[in-house]
Amino acid sequence: MALTGTHDRKLDEKNRLAIPRQLYEEFEEANLEVLYIAPEKERSLSLFSPAGYSRLLKKLEEQSGNLDELNKSLRIRCSQVAKVELDAQSRIRIPDRLVEFAGLQREVVLIGVNDHAEIWNPATWDSYRVQAGSM
C-alpha cells in the first residue's frame, strides 16, 4: 500500500511528532519500532521504515556504476540519517539538527509520498506546492 495524505501536526516541546495511525499502518511493517529520518534537498525530512530505507540504499547501489561515487553518496547520505524509536504513543523525537535543517517549528506538515513520508515546515511546503503548480 502506498503512503498517502496530508496531515497537519504539531511538534511538542521535545520535538516529538505523533505519527498518524493511517501513515503508521501504510508503512506495512509488523511491530514497527524505529523509523529513519533523512534530510532532503528541498529542506524537508524523509521518513522511512527500516525496509523502506533498505530498499532506498539498494536502489542507490544499483543506480551507481562507479564504486567511488557510490561510496561518496552513501557516506554523505548515511551520516545525516537519524534512526529514531517510536514510543508507545507512536511518536518519534526529531533530532535538533534535523529540526533546524528543515526550519521546523511547532506546526508541521506530514505527507505520504508512496514509499515514504515527508515532514515539512508549512510555509516551505506551501511554497513548494505553488512552484510545482499544485492546488
TIMI-2910 file (N, C-alpha, C, CB; in pm, 1 decimal, decimal comma, always signed):
<rs>
+----------+----------+----------+----------+----------+----------+----------+----------+----------+----------+----------+----------+------+
!      n_x !      n_y !      n_z !     ca_x !     ca_y !     ca_z !      c_x !      c_y !      c_z !     cb_x !     cb_y !     cb_z ! resn !
+----------+----------+----------+----------+----------+----------+----------+----------+----------+----------+----------+----------+------+
!    +84,0 !   -117,0 !     +0,0 !     +0,0 !     +0,0 !     +0,0 !    +89,1 !   +124,2 !     +0,0 !    -95,9 !     -0,7 !   +121,5 !  Met !
!    +52,7 !   +223,7 !    -74,6 !   +129,7 !   +347,4 !    -81,6 !    +96,8 !   +437,2 !    +37,0 !   +102,1 !   +420,9 !   -213,6 !  Ala !
!   +197,1 !   +511,8 !    +82,0 !   +174,0 !   +612,4 !   +184,1 !   +113,2 !   +734,2 !   +115,6 !   +306,4 !   +649,1 !   +259,9 !  Leu !
!     +5,2 !   +786,7 !   +172,7 !    -68,4 !   +895,2 !   +109,7 !   -117,0 !   +995,0 !   +214,6 !   -186,9 !   +840,1 !    +29,2 !  Thr !
!   -166,5 !  +1106,4 !   +165,9 !   -235,0 !  +1201,7 !   +251,2 !   -147,4 !  +1314,1 !   +302,5 !   -293,9 !  +1131,2 !   +365,5 !  Gly !
!   -215,4 !  +1417,3 !   +351,7 !   -150,6 !  +1533,1 !   +412,7 !   -206,1 !  +1547,6 !   +553,3 !   -173,5 !  +1663,8 !   +328,3 !  Thr !
!   -115,7 !  +1560,2 !   +649,6 !   -154,8 !  +1563,7 !   +790,3 !    -89,7 !  +1685,0 !   +856,5 !   -114,1 !  +1431,6 !   +863,4 !  His !
!   -171,5 !  +1776,1 !   +906,3 !   -120,6 !  +1889,0 !   +983,9 !    -94,9 !  +1838,9 !  +1125,0 !   -221,2 !  +2010,5 !   +983,4 !  Asp !
!    +28,9 !  +1857,5 !  +1171,8 !    +67,3 !  +1805,4 !  +1302,7 !   +138,3 !  +1914,4 !  +1381,9 !   +157,9 !  +1680,4 !  +1288,3 !  Arg !
!   +167,2 !  +1883,0 !  +1507,1 !   +240,7 !  +1974,5 !  +1593,3 !   +356,1 !  +1899,1 !  +1659,5 !   +146,8 !  +2037,5 !  +1700,3 !  Lys !
!   +469,4 !  +1966,6 !  +1666,7 !   +580,8 !  +1915,2 !  +1746,6 !   +558,7 !  +1959,3 !  +1890,2 !   +719,5 !  +1965,8 !  +1692,4 !  Leu !
!   +591,1 !  +1874,4 !  +1985,0 !   +583,8 !  +1918,2 !  +2124,2 !   +716,0 !  +1984,1 !  +2163,6 !   +551,7 !  +1798,7 !  +2218,4 !  Asp !
!   +728,0 !  +2022,0 !  +2288,2 !   +847,9 !  +2094,3 !  +2334,7 !   +975,3 !  +2011,2 !  +2325,9 !   +828,4 !  +2139,6 !  +2477,5 !  Glu !
!   +963,3 !  +1880,1 !  +2311,9 !  +1080,6 !  +1792,7 !  +2298,3 !  +1103,7 !  +1750,4 !  +2153,4 !  +1064,4 !  +1668,6 !  +2386,1 !  Lys !
!  +1037,5 !  +1819,2 !  +2059,7 !  +1045,7 !  +1788,4 !  +1916,2 !   +994,7 !  +1648,3 !  +1883,9 !  +1189,3 !  +1802,5 !  +1867,9 !  Asn !
!   +892,6 !  +1606,9 !  +1958,8 !   +829,2 !  +1479,1 !  +1929,3 !   +712,8 !  +1501,4 !  +1834,1 !   +781,4 !  +1409,5 !  +2058,9 !  Arg !
!   +697,8 !  +1407,4 !  +1742,8 !   +592,6 !  +1412,8 !  +1641,7 !   +513,9 !  +1283,1 !  +1647,6 !   +651,7 !  +1435,8 !  +1499,1 !  Leu !
!   +382,4 !  +1294,8 !  +1662,0 !   +295,7 !  +1176,7 !  +1662,0 !   +267,9 !  +1136,3 !  +1517,3 !   +161,8 !  +1204,6 !  +1738,9 !  Ala !
!   +293,8 !  +1011,4 !  +1487,0 !   +267,9 !   +958,2 !  +1352,8 !   +120,5 !   +918,0 !  +1345,8 !   +362,2 !   +835,5 !  +1320,1 !  Ile !
!    +45,1 !   +974,9 !  +1250,6 !    -96,9 !   +939,1 !  +1240,0 !   -114,8 !   +789,2 !  +1214,4 !   -164,0 !  +1020,0 !  +1127,5 !  Pro !
!   -219,4 !   +734,3 !  +1269,9 !   -248,5 !   +591,0 !  +1256,4 !   -247,5 !   +548,7 !  +1109,1 !   -385,1 !   +557,6 !  +1320,3 !  Arg !
!   -307,1 !   +630,8 !  +1020,0 !   -312,3 !   +596,8 !   +876,8 !   -171,8 !   +574,5 !   +821,5 !   -383,6 !   +708,5 !   +796,9 !  Gln !
!    -80,3 !   +667,9 !   +846,7 !    +55,6 !   +651,0 !   +794,1 !   +126,1 !   +532,7 !   +859,4 !   +137,5 !   +778,9 !   +815,6 !  Leu !
!   +109,0 !   +521,0 !   +990,6 !   +170,8 !   +409,6 !  +1061,9 !   +131,9 !   +276,2 !   +996,4 !   +128,9 !   +410,9 !  +1211,0 !  Tyr !
!     +3,1 !   +261,6 !   +967,8 !    -44,7 !   +137,3 !   +906,3 !     +3,1 !   +122,8 !   +762,0 !   -197,1 !   +131,9 !   +910,6 !  Glu !
!    +15,2 !   +234,1 !   +689,4 !    +58,4 !   +227,7 !   +549,9 !   +206,1 !   +189,3 !   +535,2 !    +33,7 !   +361,2 !   +482,7 !  Glu !
!   +285,3 !   +206,0 !   +640,9 !   +423,9 !   +158,7 !   +634,0 !   +428,6 !     +7,4 !   +618,1 !   +501,8 !   +200,9 !   +759,6 !  Phe !
!   +322,8 !    -61,0 !   +658,6 !   +305,1 !   -205,3 !   +640,0 !   +420,4 !   -289,8 !   +693,2 !   +286,8 !   -234,5 !   +494,9 !  Glu !
!   +464,5 !   -256,8 !   +812,2 !   +564,9 !   -340,2 !   +877,6 !   +511,4 !   -379,1 !  +1013,9 !   +702,3 !   -266,4 !   +889,9 !  Glu !
!   +510,9 !   -507,8 !  +1040,1 !   +462,7 !   -556,6 !  +1168,7 !   +554,9 !   -507,3 !  +1279,4 !   +453,9 !   -711,3 !  +1169,5 !  Ala !
!   +495,4 !   -467,5 !  +1389,5 !   +570,8 !   -424,3 !  +1507,1 !   +675,0 !   -318,1 !  +1474,5 !   +638,3 !   -542,9 !  +1571,1 !  Asn !
!   +634,3 !   -215,9 !  +1400,4 !   +723,7 !   -106,8 !  +1362,6 !   +772,1 !    -35,5 !  +1488,3 !   +652,7 !     -7,3 !  +1266,8 !  Leu !
!   +902,2 !    -40,4 !  +1513,7 !   +959,8 !    +18,3 !  +1635,1 !  +1052,3 !   +134,5 !  +1607,5 !  +1034,2 !    -86,0 !  +1711,7 !  Glu !
!  +1108,3 !   +141,7 !  +1485,0 !  +1200,5 !   +250,0 !  +1450,3 !  +1167,9 !   +303,4 !  +1311,3 !  +1347,4 !   +201,5 !  +1456,6 !  Val !
!  +1206,6 !   +427,7 !  +1289,4 !  +1198,8 !   +490,3 !  +1157,7 !  +1332,3 !   +559,4 !  +1132,1 !  +1078,6 !   +592,1 !  +1148,5 !  Leu !
!  +1359,4 !   +586,1 !  +1006,8 !  +1480,3 !   +657,1 !   +967,4 !  +1440,3 !   +793,1 !   +911,0 !  +1562,6 !   +575,1 !   +863,1 !  Tyr !
!  +1505,6 !   +899,4 !   +959,6 !  +1477,6 !  +1035,2 !   +913,5 !  +1598,5 !  +1084,4 !   +835,2 !  +1445,1 !  +1131,1 !  +1033,4 !  Ile !
!  +1573,0 !  +1128,4 !   +710,3 !  +1680,7 !  +1175,2 !   +623,1 !  +1650,5 !  +1316,4 !   +573,2 !  +1700,0 !  +1078,9 !   +503,6 !  Ala !
!  +1750,4 !  +1406,4 !   +577,4 !  +1730,3 !  +1539,4 !   +519,8 !  +1727,1 !  +1532,0 !   +368,1 !  +1840,6 !  +1635,7 !   +565,8 !  Pro !
!  +1644,2 !  +1616,5 !   +307,0 !  +1631,1 !  +1618,4 !   +161,4 !  +1666,0 !  +1756,2 !   +105,2 !  +1488,4 !  +1578,9 !   +119,9 !  Glu !
!  +1688,6 !  +1763,7 !    -24,9 !  +1730,5 !  +1887,4 !    -90,8 !  +1633,3 !  +2002,0 !    -70,8 !  +1748,5 !  +1863,2 !   -237,3 !  Lys !
!  +1505,8 !  +1973,6 !    -63,9 !  +1403,6 !  +2077,7 !    -54,2 !  +1386,5 !  +2129,6 !    +87,7 !  +1271,7 !  +2025,2 !   -104,9 !  Glu !
!  +1479,0 !  +2095,9 !   +177,0 !  +1473,1 !  +2133,4 !   +318,9 !  +1354,5 !  +2065,8 !   +389,1 !  +1462,6 !  +2286,9 !   +333,4 !  Arg !
!  +1324,5 !  +1946,8 !   +342,3 !  +1224,7 !  +1863,8 !   +408,3 !  +1297,6 !  +1745,5 !   +470,6 !  +1113,2 !  +1816,5 !   +308,2 !  Ser !
!  +1223,4 !  +1664,0 !   +542,8 !  +1278,8 !  +1542,8 !   +602,5 !  +1199,9 !  +1423,1 !   +552,7 !  +1276,2 !  +1550,0 !   +757,8 !  Leu !
!  +1269,4 !  +1321,5 !   +504,2 !  +1203,1 !  +1197,5 !   +463,0 !  +1201,9 !  +1101,5 !   +579,7 !  +1273,6 !  +1133,7 !   +340,2 !  Ser !
!  +1095,1 !  +1025,7 !   +588,2 !  +1074,1 !   +930,6 !   +695,8 !  +1053,8 !   +792,9 !   +633,7 !   +952,5 !   +971,3 !   +784,9 !  Leu !
!  +1144,0 !   +699,9 !   +665,1 !  +1141,5 !   +565,5 !   +607,1 !  +1126,1 !   +459,8 !   +715,2 !  +1268,7 !   +539,5 !   +526,2 !  Phe !
!  +1055,5 !   +354,1 !   +681,4 !  +1055,8 !   +234,8 !   +765,9 !  +1190,7 !   +166,3 !   +744,1 !   +934,2 !   +137,6 !   +732,0 !  Ser !
!  +1228,3 !    +71,8 !   +830,0 !  +1354,5 !     +0,3 !   +807,7 !  +1360,1 !    -67,1 !   +669,9 !  +1374,6 !   -104,6 !   +916,7 !  Pro !
!  +1251,3 !   -133,1 !   +629,5 !  +1250,8 !   -198,9 !   +498,6 !  +1258,2 !    -95,7 !   +386,4 !  +1124,6 !   -286,1 !   +482,4 !  Ala !
!  +1189,0 !    +16,1 !   +402,1 !  +1191,5 !   +121,7 !   +301,6 !  +1329,6 !   +183,6 !   +287,7 !  +1090,5 !   +228,9 !   +336,1 !  Gly !
!  +1397,4 !   +202,1 !   +400,2 !  +1532,0 !   +258,9 !   +394,8 !  +1629,3 !   +160,2 !   +329,7 !  +1580,5 !   +296,5 !   +536,5 !  Tyr !
!  +1614,4 !    +33,5 !   +359,3 !  +1698,5 !    -68,9 !   +294,9 !  +1676,9 !    -69,9 !   +144,3 !  +1668,4 !   -208,3 !   +353,1 !  Ser !
!  +1549,8 !    -56,9 !   +101,9 !  +1520,9 !    -52,8 !    -42,3 !  +1584,8 !    +70,1 !   -107,4 !  +1368,2 !    -52,3 !    -66,9 !  Arg !
!  +1580,2 !   +183,7 !    -39,4 !  +1642,1 !   +305,9 !    -92,4 !  +1792,2 !   +286,0 !   -111,5 !  +1615,8 !   +425,6 !     +2,0 !  Leu !
!  +1860,0 !   +229,8 !    -12,2 !  +2004,6 !   +207,9 !    -23,1 !  +2036,1 !   +109,3 !   -136,1 !  +2061,5 !   +155,7 !   +110,8 !  Leu !
!  +1956,8 !     +6,0 !   -148,8 !  +1977,5 !    -91,3 !   -256,9 !  +1960,5 !    -24,4 !   -392,8 !  +1879,3 !   -209,9 !   -243,1 !  Lys !
!  +1859,8 !    +60,8 !   -403,9 !  +1835,6 !   +133,5 !   -528,4 !  +1954,1 !   +224,0 !   -562,4 !  +1706,5 !   +216,7 !   -517,7 !  Lys !
!  +2009,4 !   +292,4 !   -462,3 !  +2126,9 !   +376,5 !   -484,6 !  +2244,5 !   +292,3 !   -534,8 !  +2165,6 !   +450,9 !   -354,8 !  Leu !
!  +2262,1 !   +176,0 !   -475,0 !  +2370,2 !    +86,6 !   -516,9 !  +2351,7 !    +40,7 !   -660,8 !  +2378,0 !    -34,5 !   -424,4 !  Glu !
!  +2228,5 !     +8,9 !   -697,7 !  +2200,7 !    -39,1 !   -833,5 !  +2216,9 !    +70,3 !   -938,2 !  +2060,3 !    -95,9 !   -840,8 !  Glu !
!  +2189,0 !   +194,5 !   -901,0 !  +2197,3 !   +304,9 !   -996,3 !  +2339,5 !   +353,9 !  -1018,9 !  +2112,6 !   +419,0 !   -949,1 !  Gln !
!  +2428,0 !   +323,1 !   -927,5 !  +2564,4 !   +373,6 !   -937,3 !  +2653,1 !   +273,8 !  -1010,6 !  +2621,2 !   +403,2 !   -797,8 !  Ser !
!  +2716,0 !   +321,4 !  -1116,9 !  +2809,0 !   +237,0 !  -1189,6 !  +2951,7 !   +256,5 !  -1142,4 !  +2799,5 !   +264,5 !  -1337,2 !  Gly !
!  +2972,7 !   +353,7 !  -1055,6 !  +3106,6 !   +389,5 !  -1010,9 !  +3115,6 !   +368,7 !   -860,0 !  +3141,0 !   +536,3 !  -1049,1 !  Asn !
!  +3204,2 !   +280,7 !   -816,7 !  +3215,9 !   +248,0 !   -674,9 !  +3256,3 !   +368,9 !   -591,7 !  +3316,3 !   +136,2 !   -655,3 !  Leu !
!  +3346,8 !   +452,5 !   -641,5 !  +3388,2 !   +571,2 !   -566,4 !  +3271,6 !   +667,4 !   -546,0 !  +3502,7 !   +642,5 !   -638,6 !  Asp !
!  +3192,9 !   +689,5 !   -651,3 !  +3077,4 !   +779,2 !   -640,2 !  +2972,9 !   +720,9 !   -545,4 !  +3014,9 !   +804,7 !   -779,0 !  Glu !
!  +2952,7 !   +590,2 !   -552,5 !  +2858,0 !   +524,9 !   -462,8 !  +2902,7 !   +543,9 !   -318,1 !  +2844,8 !   +374,3 !   -496,7 !  Leu !
!  +3029,7 !   +520,7 !   -290,0 !  +3080,4 !   +535,4 !   -153,9 !  +3063,4 !   +679,3 !   -103,7 !  +3228,2 !   +494,2 !   -147,7 !  Asn !
!  +3091,9 !   +777,1 !   -189,4 !  +3073,2 !   +917,2 !   -150,2 !  +2926,7 !   +943,8 !   -117,5 !  +3121,2 !  +1012,3 !   -262,3 !  Lys !
!  +2840,5 !   +898,8 !   -206,1 !  +2696,9 !   +921,1 !   -187,7 !  +2646,9 !   +856,1 !    -58,9 !  +2618,7 !   +866,4 !   -307,8 !  Ser !
!  +2688,1 !   +732,0 !    -35,2 !  +2644,4 !   +661,3 !    +85,2 !  +2700,2 !   +726,2 !   +211,5 !  +2687,0 !   +514,9 !    +78,9 !  Leu !
!  +2825,6 !   +770,8 !   +208,1 !  +2884,3 !   +837,3 !   +325,4 !  +2804,4 !   +961,7 !   +363,5 !  +3031,2 !   +875,5 !   +297,8 !  Arg !
!  +2778,0 !  +1044,5 !   +263,1 !  +2705,3 !  +1168,5 !   +290,7 !  +2564,2 !  +1137,4 !   +338,1 !  +2701,2 !  +1258,3 !   +165,7 !  Ile !
!  +2493,1 !  +1054,4 !   +264,3 !  +2353,4 !  +1025,6 !   +297,7 !  +2341,8 !   +958,1 !   +434,3 !  +2290,2 !   +936,8 !   +189,9 !  Arg !
!  +2415,0 !   +850,9 !   +454,5 !  +2400,9 !   +773,8 !   +578,3 !  +2448,1 !   +851,6 !   +701,4 !  +2478,9 !   +643,7 !   +567,2 !  Cys !
!  +2546,3 !   +938,5 !   +685,4 !  +2595,2 !  +1014,6 !   +800,4 !  +2493,6 !  +1116,6 !   +849,4 !  +2724,4 !  +1084,6 !   +765,1 !  Ser !
!  +2398,7 !  +1154,3 !   +765,0 !  +2299,9 !  +1255,3 !   +801,2 !  +2167,3 !  +1196,0 !   +848,9 !  +2274,8 !  +1345,3 !   +684,0 !  Gln !
!  +2152,2 !  +1066,2 !   +832,5 !  +2026,8 !   +999,0 !   +868,6 !  +2023,9 !   +969,8 !  +1018,4 !  +2009,7 !   +867,8 !   +787,9 !  Val !
!  +1905,7 !   +985,5 !  +1076,6 !  +1886,5 !   +952,9 !  +1217,7 !  +1789,1 !   +835,8 !  +1229,6 !  +1834,2 !  +1076,5 !  +1296,9 !  Ala !
!  +1827,3 !   +738,3 !  +1309,1 !  +1739,3 !   +626,0 !  +1340,9 !  +1667,5 !   +662,8 !  +1470,3 !  +1819,5 !   +489,2 !  +1354,8 !  Lys !
!  +1533,7 !   +668,8 !  +1464,9 !  +1456,7 !   +712,6 !  +1581,4 !  +1355,9 !   +605,2 !  +1621,6 !  +1384,3 !   +845,9 !  +1551,9 !  Val !
!  +1332,9 !   +594,9 !  +1750,6 !  +1239,5 !   +495,6 !  +1803,0 !  +1099,2 !   +553,9 !  +1812,6 !  +1285,6 !   +445,4 !  +1940,5 !  Glu !
!  +1002,0 !   +469,5 !  +1788,1 !   +861,7 !   +504,2 !  +1811,4 !   +828,5 !   +470,6 !  +1956,6 !   +765,9 !   +427,8 !  +1711,8 !  Leu !
!   +768,0 !   +565,7 !  +2027,5 !   +728,8 !   +535,6 !  +2165,1 !   +590,0 !   +470,9 !  +2166,7 !   +730,1 !   +664,3 !  +2252,0 !  Asp !
!   +537,7 !   +448,7 !  +2284,0 !   +408,8 !   +379,7 !  +2298,2 !   +293,0 !   +456,9 !  +2235,6 !   +379,3 !   +355,4 !  +2444,8 !  Ala !
!   +307,8 !   +589,3 !  +2218,4 !   +203,8 !   +671,3 !  +2155,9 !   +231,7 !   +694,7 !  +2007,2 !   +192,3 !   +805,6 !  +2228,4 !  Gln !
!   +318,9 !   +614,5 !  +1948,1 !   +357,6 !   +626,5 !  +1806,5 !   +417,8 !   +763,6 !  +1775,8 !   +236,2 !   +602,0 !  +1716,0 !  Ser !
!   +499,6 !   +812,9 !  +1869,1 !   +569,8 !   +939,5 !  +1848,6 !   +717,0 !   +911,2 !  +1824,3 !   +551,4 !  +1034,4 !  +1970,4 !  Arg !
!   +776,5 !  +1000,5 !  +1745,7 !   +920,9 !   +997,1 !  +1725,6 !   +976,9 !  +1129,7 !  +1774,1 !   +958,1 !   +970,8 !  +1575,1 !  Ile !
!  +1102,1 !  +1130,0 !  +1815,6 !  +1169,2 !  +1254,8 !  +1850,8 !  +1263,1 !  +1290,4 !  +1736,9 !  +1246,7 !  +1242,7 !  +1986,8 !  Arg !
!  +1240,2 !  +1405,3 !  +1677,0 !  +1324,3 !  +1450,5 !  +1566,5 !  +1446,9 !  +1519,3 !  +1626,0 !  +1245,8 !  +1547,2 !  +1470,1 !  Ile !
!  +1567,9 !  +1474,2 !  +1590,8 !  +1689,6 !  +1537,3 !  +1644,5 !  +1694,5 !  +1687,0 !  +1612,7 !  +1814,7 !  +1468,1 !  +1587,9 !  Pro !
!  +1748,5 !  +1762,3 !  +1706,7 !  +1755,8 !  +1908,2 !  +1692,9 !  +1819,4 !  +1951,5 !  +1561,6 !  +1833,7 !  +1967,2 !  +1808,4 !  Asp !
!  +1926,5 !  +1885,0 !  +1519,0 !  +1996,0 !  +1925,9 !  +1396,2 !  +1906,3 !  +1912,3 !  +1273,9 !  +2122,8 !  +1842,7 !  +1376,8 !  Arg !
!  +1816,2 !  +1813,7 !  +1274,1 !  +1723,5 !  +1796,2 !  +1162,1 !  +1606,4 !  +1893,3 !  +1171,3 !  +1671,8 !  +1652,5 !  +1157,9 !  Leu !
!  +1562,9 !  +1924,9 !  +1292,1 !  +1459,6 !  +2027,4 !  +1311,0 !  +1511,6 !  +2160,0 !  +1256,0 !  +1420,3 !  +2041,4 !  +1462,4 !  Val !
!  +1635,4 !  +2192,8 !  +1290,9 !  +1696,2 !  +2317,5 !  +1243,5 !  +1713,4 !  +2316,3 !  +1091,4 !  +1832,5 !  +2339,9 !  +1311,8 !  Glu !
!  +1762,5 !  +2205,1 !  +1036,3 !  +1782,5 !  +2193,8 !   +891,8 !  +1653,9 !  +2223,6 !   +815,2 !  +1833,4 !  +2053,9 !   +856,1 !  Phe !
!  +1542,3 !  +2164,7 !   +859,8 !  +1414,8 !  +2178,2 !   +789,3 !  +1337,9 !  +2304,5 !   +829,8 !  +1328,9 !  +2055,9 !   +815,2 !  Ala !
!  +1390,6 !  +2380,6 !   +924,9 !  +1322,1 !  +2501,4 !   +968,6 !  +1189,3 !  +2472,3 !  +1036,3 !  +1300,0 !  +2592,6 !   +851,6 !  Gly !
!  +1183,1 !  +2359,6 !  +1106,9 !  +1057,8 !  +2320,5 !  +1171,9 !  +1035,7 !  +2401,7 !  +1298,5 !  +1058,3 !  +2170,4 !  +1204,8 !  Leu !
!   +909,9 !  +2434,1 !  +1320,8 !   +869,1 !  +2499,4 !  +1444,3 !   +758,3 !  +2414,2 !  +1503,3 !   +822,2 !  +2648,3 !  +1420,2 !  Gln !
!   +665,9 !  +2472,7 !  +1570,4 !   +561,0 !  +2391,5 !  +1633,7 !   +471,4 !  +2323,5 !  +1529,8 !   +475,6 !  +2478,7 !  +1726,6 !  Arg !
!   +426,2 !  +2397,5 !  +1430,8 !   +338,4 !  +2343,7 !  +1327,1 !   +421,9 !  +2277,1 !  +1217,9 !   +249,4 !  +2455,4 !  +1267,1 !  Glu !
!   +383,1 !  +2156,1 !  +1176,4 !   +449,7 !  +2086,3 !  +1066,2 !   +344,6 !  +2021,6 !   +977,7 !   +549,9 !  +1979,7 !  +1119,4 !  Val !
!   +385,6 !  +1988,1 !   +857,3 !   +301,2 !  +1913,6 !   +764,8 !   +369,4 !  +1779,7 !   +740,6 !   +278,1 !  +1992,3 !   +629,9 !  Val !
!   +294,4 !  +1673,3 !   +755,0 !   +343,5 !  +1537,4 !   +732,6 !   +267,1 !  +1482,6 !   +613,2 !   +325,1 !  +1445,7 !   +860,6 !  Leu !
!   +339,5 !  +1443,5 !   +508,4 !   +272,8 !  +1394,0 !   +388,2 !   +319,5 !  +1252,8 !   +355,0 !   +299,0 !  +1487,7 !   +269,5 !  Ile !
!   +230,9 !  +1174,5 !   +296,1 !   +266,2 !  +1042,9 !   +246,0 !   +310,8 !  +1055,6 !   +101,3 !   +147,6 !   +944,5 !   +258,9 !  Gly !
!   +424,3 !   +993,7 !    +68,4 !   +480,0 !  +1002,8 !    -67,1 !   +516,2 !   +862,3 !   -116,0 !   +605,6 !  +1096,6 !    -70,2 !  Val !
!   +414,8 !   +782,5 !   -141,0 !   +430,3 !   +647,8 !   -195,3 !   +503,1 !   +553,8 !   -100,0 !   +504,3 !   +653,7 !   -326,5 !  Asn !
!   +638,1 !   +554,0 !   -101,8 !   +713,5 !   +457,5 !    -21,5 !   +774,6 !   +517,5 !   +104,7 !   +822,3 !   +397,1 !   -104,8 !  Asp !
!   +747,3 !   +645,1 !   +130,1 !   +798,2 !   +711,2 !   +250,0 !   +705,7 !   +826,9 !   +285,4 !   +944,3 !   +761,2 !   +229,1 !  His !
!   +731,7 !   +889,1 !   +398,9 !   +658,4 !  +1009,6 !   +438,9 !   +759,1 !  +1124,0 !   +441,9 !   +586,9 !   +991,5 !   +579,4 !  Ala !
!   +708,0 !  +1245,6 !   +439,6 !   +794,6 !  +1362,9 !   +448,0 !   +739,6 !  +1459,6 !   +550,6 !   +808,1 !  +1431,7 !   +311,0 !  Glu !
!   +830,6 !  +1527,5 !   +618,8 !   +796,7 !  +1627,4 !   +719,7 !   +843,2 !  +1762,6 !   +665,9 !   +863,1 !  +1594,3 !   +860,0 !  Ile !
!   +752,2 !  +1859,8 !   +664,8 !   +780,2 !  +1991,6 !   +607,3 !   +740,8 !  +2102,6 !   +703,4 !   +706,3 !  +2008,8 !   +474,3 !  Trp !
!   +811,3 !  +2212,2 !   +695,3 !   +767,0 !  +2338,3 !   +751,9 !   +647,3 !  +2379,3 !   +665,9 !   +883,4 !  +2449,5 !   +753,2 !  Asn !
!   +534,3 !  +2420,0 !   +723,3 !   +416,2 !  +2452,2 !   +641,9 !   +442,1 !  +2558,7 !   +534,5 !   +304,7 !  +2499,0 !   +731,8 !  Pro !
!   +517,3 !  +2662,5 !   +565,9 !   +544,7 !  +2767,8 !   +466,3 !   +629,9 !  +2713,4 !   +352,7 !   +615,4 !  +2888,3 !   +532,2 !  Ala !
!   +727,2 !  +2629,8 !   +383,4 !   +812,3 !  +2570,0 !   +280,2 !   +728,8 !  +2477,5 !   +192,0 !   +930,7 !  +2492,0 !   +344,2 !  Thr !
!   +638,8 !  +2400,2 !   +252,8 !   +551,0 !  +2309,9 !   +178,2 !   +459,3 !  +2389,3 !    +84,5 !   +466,9 !  +2223,7 !   +275,3 !  Trp !
!   +399,2 !  +2496,7 !   +137,2 !   +310,9 !  +2579,2 !    +53,8 !   +387,1 !  +2637,5 !    -64,4 !   +248,0 !  +2692,4 !   +137,0 !  Asp !
!   +506,8 !  +2687,1 !    -41,0 !   +589,5 !  +2742,5 !   -148,4 !   +623,8 !  +2635,3 !   -250,7 !   +718,1 !  +2804,1 !    -91,5 !  Ser !
!   +659,5 !  +2517,8 !   -205,0 !   +691,6 !  +2406,5 !   -294,9 !   +571,3 !  +2370,5 !   -381,8 !   +737,4 !  +2283,4 !   -214,1 !  Tyr !
!   +455,1 !  +2363,1 !   -319,8 !   +332,7 !  +2329,5 !   -393,3 !   +302,6 !  +2433,4 !   -501,6 !   +213,8 !  +2318,6 !   -296,6 !  Arg !
!   +319,1 !  +2561,1 !   -468,9 !   +294,8 !  +2667,0 !   -567,1 !   +393,2 !  +2653,2 !   -683,5 !   +307,5 !  +2807,4 !   -501,2 !  Val !
!   +520,7 !  +2633,1 !   -653,2 !   +621,8 !  +2618,8 !   -759,2 !   +596,5 !  +2496,0 !   -844,7 !   +761,6 !  +2611,1 !   -698,7 !  Gln !
!   +541,3 !  +2391,3 !   -784,5 !   +513,3 !  +2267,7 !   -858,0 !   +382,4 !  +2275,7 !   -935,0 !   +509,3 !  +2149,5 !   -762,5 !  Ala !
!   +309,0 !  +2386,1 !   -918,8 !   +183,4 !  +2403,2 !   -991,9 !    +68,6 !  +2326,2 !   -930,8 !   +200,8 !  +2360,9 !  -1134,2 !  Gly !
!    +75,8 !  +2296,7 !   -802,2 !    -29,6 !  +2221,9 !   -733,6 !   -140,4 !  +2315,9 !   -687,8 !    +28,0 !  +2144,7 !   -613,4 !  Ser !
!   -250,5 !  +2257,1 !   -644,9 !   -362,6 !  +2335,3 !   -592,5 !   -325,5 !  +2402,8 !   -462,9 !   -484,7 !  +2247,2 !   -571,9 !  Met !
+----------+----------+----------+----------+----------+----------+----------+----------+----------+----------+----------+----------+------+
</rs>
